Structures are given as structure tokens and as C-alpha cells.
Amino acid sequence: MARTLFQKIFDAHKVTTRSDGAALLYVDLHLAHEGSFHAFNALRAAGRTVRRPDRTLGVADHYAPTTGRSLENIGNAEVRDIVQTFRTNMQSNRINALDLDDPRQGIVHVVGPELGLTQPGMLIVCGDSHTSTHGAMGALAFGIGASEVAHVLATQTLWQAAPRQMRVAITGALPAHVTAKDLALALIAAIGTGGGLGHAIEFAGSTVEALGVEARLTLCNMAIEAGARSGLVAPDATTFAYLKGRPHAPKNFDESVASWVILKSDPNATFDREVTLDAATLAPMVTWGTSPEEAAPVTAAIPDPEATRDPEAARRALDYMGLVPGTALRDIAVDRVFIGSCTNSRLSDLQAAAAIIRGRRVKVPALVSPGSTAIKREAEVLGLDRVFTEAGFTWAESGCSMCVGTNGDTAAPGQRVASTSNRNFPGRQGRGARTHLMSPAMAAAAALTGRISDVREVAP
């Protein structure tokens, strides 16, 4: 029978199948951040040990301070304890970990591909919903809960029911300053945050094929915001070129490529749902509400709630955001700008933002947190740090930072943030903070003007 890319990887990792249809899957790579302490506590309580420490990588990112690389840079005692517990759990279980001062440290979903740990055909899990990011490399990757993390630590396996299949075919040339982030927001605005619920999304089409790996990572990262279990892009020459020479890429690389090229959906494979998107018709996108689906082209105005998918939710969102229908998005002032997160903190993201602000000055406080220490160093070699700091940005260390705010990087109540992160629900970037999601170039434009702006009008 013809199979999708998802089905091929899923089937290859089956150990056994239960009577209810759920499959026990072997996990190739388990990524663990500081929040995994609940799972380690459960493991100890059950008297169990980590079965395959060599198949787990610990990464300090969610609570990592962006003001320095040591525990002393963490002002909150509870957060310091969480990071110290992470160290203890990793060391006592013989798990390789990228600690704060490790030159390989970064956001977990950035360093996996960066180090070549994420590879086509793998099954990857992590106690973080945006694990879907790794699917951009042709891997099956999804987030899991604390009890599932404990199960993986103890057995290197996980029970899963196969989701339905969705193909999102994107065609057409991307207009100037329209990016993978805009593709993701346009898709979610079209199908809703529940549009992919219960599905694995495969992104396909000429537009996706033309994207670089870093852009594909952004696209798959946002699949979870459409309600999907995972996002995938079939591996191709672009994927292989990105992986070649990375620290953990296979030594027998050519042989691996020969096994990877078959990882694609069969021509006559059937999907439960098909969605199409014409990239050529899109403009830079920005969110106006408290859900990624509440997004519109930057040229638009805030809609009447009655014209939205969920009028009551739209009214609540506008009340929280302090906005009224009919307001032009470009008339909305912002108080802060954040460029970072596992969605948009890679080198190409920083370069896109730097191209907008070079030689200019920001009007509002702005923070850049590169996706990894390696990206930060590479950006500094290219002089991007000077571009940002001379413009008035704060050039910070790597970590999840203001995306989730667990390290203390937050906005004040009522402050409006132009952000390159992935979620904008109430309180995500600080209690009472108001988040507008957008691309790095759009965030840079907002920093320069002090309001949501059309980057096409601001770009040099």
C-alpha cells in the first residue's frame, strides 16, 4: 500500500501493537530540558534507571539566564534550584548535557539540527510542544508530557496512536519580505488553531522545496500552533547539504543519504485532509489577538468579532489586547521588541533583522537572544552584534528568554510586545503582557518605528 512520509517513519519504529491499535515506538533521540525534573522524580520513585543515557541529550534553555552563563546570573532562587537540579539529574544518570557554559548550548530545538543530531527518518521526542520543529529535517518529532518523558527515560519507547494525515501544499514564489513565519501565520489564520488537530502535517509544494532548512524549521515549529501533532518536510538535497559536516552527522554520510532519499510520501499516498496555499498572494503577517489564528496581513485592520471564526473568543482577545475593531494594524504602538525563540533565532533570522536596522536607531527597548551560543558567536564574527547594539538593541545570551519568560525576561503588565516567538496567549510574555507575533524583519521594523509597521515600507 502507498504510504505517507509520516507512515513510513512511524511503521519503521514500531516495536509492537496493542489491541486498541496504539503502537509501542522506539525512540531514536530524547531531548530533555530543565523542566524534565518531574520525570526524573517519577523515575526515582519507581526505583528505575535511565535505559539509554546515550540516546538522551540534556539542554539548559528554558530557565537559562540571558545576562550571563552561570548560576550567579540567575536572581531567582527557585529558578537557580531548577537549573542545579537539571545538572544533578544529568550527571547522576550519565546523560550528556549542554549546560549554561557549554559552547554548544542553545535552545533545544535549535541545537538538535545545528549539531547534526536531528536526522531524516529518526523518531525524536522532548517534553516541549515545539519538538515538531525537528520534522523539517525529515524526522518524526513531537512533544510529550511528563509521564511520557519518564516512560521514555525508563524504556526508550513510547506508546502512541497514529494520527490522521494532512498535506499542506504551498506553491508560488514568495513576495519580497514574506517569510516562513508569514506562511505559518497565514496557514493558521486560514484553518484555525484546531485545523490540524489530530493530524500530522506534511508541508509540500514548490514553495517549501525552495525554502532553506532554517525556514523549514520555522514552518514545522509552528505546526503545533495549528493543532497538529507534528510537522514534516521530506528530506532532499537541501537537507543533506545542511547536515553534511556537522559534528554528529553520520560518518558514512553517502550511505546514509542513500537511505534518506526514499523518505518521501509515495505519489499515490492518500491524506485525510489536503490544504493549499498560494504564497504569491501573501503579505507580511501579524497577530492582533491572543491566538496565532487571530492574524492578518499587516496592511489590514482589526476585524469585527462577528466576522471571525469565534466571535466570543475575538471579543475576549480584543479586551485583553486593549484594541478595538477597525483599528489599522499599522496604527498600533508597541512598547518592546523581542527577536529570539526556537521559531526565529537562527543566523538567517538575525541577518534578516539586521538588514532592516543597519545604521539606524530603535525607538523602543529591544532584545535579541540568539538561538544558540554557536549562532551568537557566528553572528559576532559577521559583526551583527555591532549592528544590533549600535541600533540600541540589547545583545543577549542564548536561551528561551522572553518567548516564555521563565528565566525572568518578561514584559510589564499592559506592555505591547512585537515578538518573533510562537505563542501570544494572555500572560505568555509576562502577566498582562500583550504579544503580537511576526517575522524577524517585521519585528526589526517595529523597533525602528515604535509601532507595527509594514517592513516593505521601512526596509532600506
Residue pairs with C-beta under 8 A, 6 or more apart in sequence:
2 266
2 267
2 268
2 269
2 270
3 11
3 265
3 266
3 269
4 165
4 167
4 200
4 202
4 265
4 266
4 269
4 271
5 138
5 202
5 232
5 234
5 263
5 264
5 265
6 140
6 163
6 165
6 200
6 202
6 230
6 232
7 162
7 165
7 269
8 263
9 121
9 122
9 123
9 139
9 140
9 263
10 23
10 25
10 123
10 140
10 162
12 121
13 25
13 26
13 27
13 28
13 123
13 140
14 23
14 24
14 25
14 26
15 23
15 24
15 25
15 26
15 157
16 23
16 24
17 23
17 24
18 24
18 159
20 161
21 161
21 162
22 159
22 160
22 161
23 159
23 160
23 161
23 162
24 157
24 158
24 159
25 123
25 157
25 158
25 159
25 160
26 123
26 156
26 157
27 55
27 123
27 124
27 125
27 152
27 156
27 157
27 158
28 55
28 122
28 123
28 124
29 55
29 56
29 57
29 112
29 117
29 118
29 122
29 123
29 124
29 125
30 55
30 56
30 57
30 124
30 125
30 126
30 149
30 152
30 153
30 156
31 56
31 57
31 59
31 108
31 109
31 112
31 124
31 125
31 126
31 128
31 131
32 39
32 56
32 57
32 58
32 59
32 90
32 95
32 126
32 127
32 149
32 153
33 58
33 59
33 60
33 61
33 62
33 86
33 108
33 126
33 127
33 128
34 60
34 61
34 62
34 63
34 82
34 83
34 85
34 86
35 62
35 82
35 127
35 128
36 58
36 86
36 89
36 127
36 146
36 149
37 82
37 85
37 86
37 89
38 146
38 149
38 150
39 127
39 146
39 147
39 149
39 150
39 153
40 89
40 93
40 150
40 153
42 146
42 147
42 150
43 49
43 50
43 150
43 153
43 154
46 150
46 154
48 153
48 154
49 93
49 154
50 56
50 93
50 94
50 95
50 153
50 154
51 153
51 154
51 155
51 156
52 156
53 93
53 94
53 95
53 96
54 96
55 156
56 95
56 96
56 153
57 95
57 96
57 97
57 98
57 112
57 117
58 86
58 89
58 90
58 95
58 96
58 97
58 98
59 97
59 98
59 105
59 106
59 107
59 108
59 111
60 83
60 86
60 97
60 98
60 99
60 100
60 105
61 105
61 106
61 107
61 108
61 398
61 399
61 400
62 128
62 399
62 400
62 404
62 406
62 407
63 74
63 79
63 82
63 83
63 86
63 399
63 406
63 407
64 83
64 100
64 105
64 397
64 398
64 399
64 400
64 401
64 407
65 73
65 74
65 100
65 397
65 399
65 407
65 408
66 367
66 369
66 396
66 397
66 398
66 399
66 401
66 407
66 409
67 73
67 396
67 397
68 397
69 100
69 101
69 105
69 397
70 100
70 101
71 80
71 83
71 84
71 100
74 80
74 83
74 407
74 408
75 408
76 408
79 406
79 407
79 408
83 100
86 97
87 97
87 99
89 95
90 96
90 97
90 99
91 97
93 153
98 104
98 105
98 106
98 111
99 105
102 373
103 373
103 374
103 377
104 111
104 115
104 372
104 373
104 374
105 111
105 372
105 373
105 398
106 114
106 370
106 371
106 372
106 373
106 374
106 375
106 398
107 341
107 342
107 345
107 371
107 372
107 398
107 399
107 400
108 126
108 128
108 342
109 126
109 128
109 130
109 131
109 133
109 134
109 217
109 221
109 342
110 342
110 345
110 346
110 371
110 372
110 375
111 117
111 371
111 372
111 374
112 118
112 124
112 133
112 134
113 133
113 134
113 136
113 137
113 213
113 217
113 242
114 246
114 371
114 372
114 374
114 375
115 246
115 247
115 248
116 243
116 246
116 247
116 248
116 249
117 248
118 124
118 134
118 137
118 139
118 141
119 137
119 138
119 139
119 243
119 249
119 250
119 256
119 260
120 137
120 138
120 139
120 235
120 239
120 260
120 263
121 138
121 139
121 235
121 259
121 260
121 263
122 134
122 139
122 140
122 141
123 139
123 140
123 141
124 131
124 134
124 139
124 140
124 141
125 131
125 141
125 142
125 143
125 144
125 148
125 149
125 152
125 158
126 141
126 143
126 144
127 143
127 144
127 145
127 146
127 148
127 149
128 143
129 143
129 224
130 143
130 221
130 224
130 342
130 343
130 422
131 141
131 142
131 143
131 144
131 230
132 141
132 142
132 143
132 220
132 221
132 223
132 224
132 228
132 229
132 230
132 231
133 141
133 217
133 220
133 221
133 231
133 342
134 141
134 220
135 141
135 220
135 223
135 230
135 231
135 232
135 233
136 213
136 216
136 217
136 219
136 220
136 221
136 231
136 232
136 233
137 213
137 217
137 233
137 235
137 239
137 242
137 243
138 232
138 233
138 234
138 235
138 239
138 260
138 263
139 232
140 200
140 230
140 232
141 230
142 229
142 230
143 224
144 152
144 158
148 158
151 157
151 158
151 159
152 158
163 198
163 199
163 200
163 228
163 229
163 230
164 198
164 199
164 200
164 272
164 273
165 199
165 200
165 202
165 270
165 271
165 272
165 273
166 196
166 199
166 200
166 201
166 202
166 228
166 271
166 272
166 273
166 274
166 275
167 201
167 202
167 204
167 265
167 271
167 273
167 274
167 275
168 187
168 201
168 202
168 203
168 204
168 205
168 275
168 276
168 277
169 204
169 205
169 274
169 275
169 276
169 277
170 183
170 203
170 204
170 205
170 206
170 207
170 208
170 276
170 277
170 278
170 279
171 205
171 206
171 207
171 276
171 277
171 278
171 279
172 206
172 207
172 278
172 279
172 280
172 281
173 207
173 210
173 279
173 280
174 183
174 207
174 210
174 279
174 280
174 282
175 279
175 280
175 282
175 283
176 456
177 284
177 439
177 441
177 442
177 455
177 456
177 459
178 279
178 282
178 283
178 284
179 215
179 218
179 284
179 352
179 439
179 440
179 441
180 211
180 215
180 216
180 218
180 219
181 218
181 222
181 285
181 343
181 344
181 420
181 437
181 438
181 439
181 440
182 282
182 283
182 284
182 285
182 439
183 207
183 219
183 277
183 279
183 282
184 218
184 219
184 221
184 222
184 223
184 225
184 226
184 292
185 222
185 285
185 286
185 287
185 292
185 295
185 437
186 277
186 282
186 285
186 295
187 222
187 226
187 275
187 277
188 195
188 222
188 225
188 226
188 292
188 293
188 295
189 285
189 292
189 293
189 294
189 295
189 296
190 275
190 277
191 226
191 275
191 293
192 226
192 227
192 293
192 309
193 225
193 226
193 227
193 291
193 292
193 293
194 227
195 226
195 227
195 275
196 223
196 226
196 227
196 228
197 227
197 228
198 227
198 229
199 227
199 228
199 229
199 272
199 273
200 228
200 229
200 230
200 231
200 232
201 223
201 226
201 228
201 230
201 231
201 232
202 231
202 232
202 233
202 234
202 265
202 271
203 216
203 219
203 220
203 223
203 231
203 232
203 233
204 233
204 234
204 265
205 276
205 277
207 277
207 279
208 216
208 219
208 233
209 236
209 238
211 219
211 238
212 238
212 242
212 348
213 238
213 239
213 242
214 346
214 347
214 348
214 349
215 348
216 233
217 346
218 343
218 344
218 349
219 231
219 233
220 230
220 231
220 232
220 233
221 231
221 342
221 343
221 422
222 231
222 292
222 343
222 422
223 230
223 231
224 230
224 231
224 422
225 292
225 422
225 423
226 292
233 239
234 263
234 264
234 265
235 260
235 261
235 263
235 264
239 260
240 257
240 260
243 249
243 253
244 253
250 256
282 297
283 297
283 298
283 299
283 454
284 297
284 298
284 438
284 439
284 441
284 442
284 454
284 455
284 456
285 295
285 296
285 297
285 298
285 438
285 439
286 295
286 296
286 297
286 298
286 329
286 436
286 437
286 438
286 442
286 452
287 294
287 295
287 424
287 435
287 436
287 437
287 438
288 294
288 295
288 296
288 302
288 317
288 318
288 321
288 323
288 329
288 332
288 436
289 313
289 314
289 317
289 318
289 321
289 424
290 316
290 317
290 320
290 321
290 424
290 425
290 426
290 435
291 313
291 317
291 424
291 425
292 422
292 423
292 424
292 437
293 309
294 308
294 314
294 317
295 437
296 302
296 303
296 329
298 329
298 330
298 438
298 442
298 452
298 453
298 454
298 455
299 329
299 330
299 454
300 328
300 329
301 325
301 326
301 327
301 328
301 329
302 318
302 323
302 324
302 325
302 326
302 327
302 329
303 314
303 325
304 325
304 326
305 311
305 312
305 314
305 315
305 318
305 325
308 314
318 324
318 325
320 426
320 434
321 416
321 434
322 414
322 416
322 434
323 332
329 452
330 451
330 452
330 453
330 454
331 451
331 452
332 416
332 436
332 451
332 452
333 416
333 450
333 451
334 364
334 416
334 417
334 418
334 436
334 446
334 450
334 451
334 452
335 364
335 365
335 411
335 415
335 416
335 417
336 364
336 365
336 366
336 367
336 411
336 415
336 416
336 417
336 418
337 362
337 364
337 365
337 366
337 367
337 417
337 418
337 419
337 443
337 444
337 446
337 447
338 366
338 367
338 369
338 401
338 402
338 403
338 409
338 417
338 418
338 419
338 420
338 421
338 429
338 443
339 345
339 349
339 350
339 353
339 366
339 367
339 368
339 369
339 393
339 420
339 440
339 443
339 444
340 367
340 368
340 369
340 370
340 371
340 396
340 400
340 401
340 402
340 403
340 420
340 421
341 369
341 371
341 400
341 401
341 402
341 403
341 419
341 420
341 421
341 422
342 371
342 400
342 403
342 422
343 403
343 420
343 421
343 422
344 420
344 421
344 439
344 440
345 369
345 370
345 371
345 375
345 398
345 420
346 371
346 375
347 375
347 378
347 379
349 371
349 420
349 440
350 368
350 370
350 375
350 379
350 384
350 440
351 382
351 384
352 439
352 440
352 441
352 444
353 368
353 388
353 440
353 441
353 443
353 444
354 384
354 387
354 388
354 444
355 441
355 459
355 460
356 441
356 444
356 445
356 448
356 455
356 458
356 459
356 460
357 387
357 388
357 391
357 393
357 444
357 447
357 448
358 387
358 391
358 460
359 390
359 391
360 391
360 448
361 391
361 392
361 448
362 391
362 392
362 393
362 447
362 448
363 447
363 448
363 449
363 450
364 446
364 447
364 450
365 394
366 391
366 392
366 393
366 394
366 447
367 393
367 394
367 396
367 401
367 402
367 409
368 388
368 393
368 394
368 395
368 396
369 396
369 397
369 398
369 399
369 401
369 402
369 409
370 376
370 379
370 396
370 397
370 398
371 398
372 398
373 397
373 398
375 398
376 385
376 397
376 398
379 385
385 395
388 395
389 395
391 447
391 448
392 447
393 447
396 409
399 407
400 406
400 407
401 407
401 409
402 409
402 410
402 411
402 417
402 419
402 421
402 429
403 419
403 421
403 422
403 423
403 428
403 429
404 421
404 428
404 429
405 428
405 429
405 430
410 429
410 430
410 431
410 433
411 417
411 429
411 430
411 433
411 434
412 430
412 432
412 433
413 430
413 431
413 432
413 433
414 432
414 433
414 434
415 430
415 432
415 433
415 434
416 433
416 434
416 436
417 429
417 433
417 434
417 435
417 436
418 436
418 438
418 442
418 443
418 446
418 447
418 452
419 429
419 435
419 436
419 437
419 438
419 443
420 437
420 438
420 439
420 440
420 443
421 428
421 429
421 435
421 437
422 437
423 435
423 437
424 435
424 436
424 437
426 432
427 433
428 435
429 435
436 452
438 446
438 452
439 455
441 455
441 459
442 452
442 453
442 455
444 455
445 453
445 454
445 455
445 458
445 459
446 452
446 453
448 458
449 458
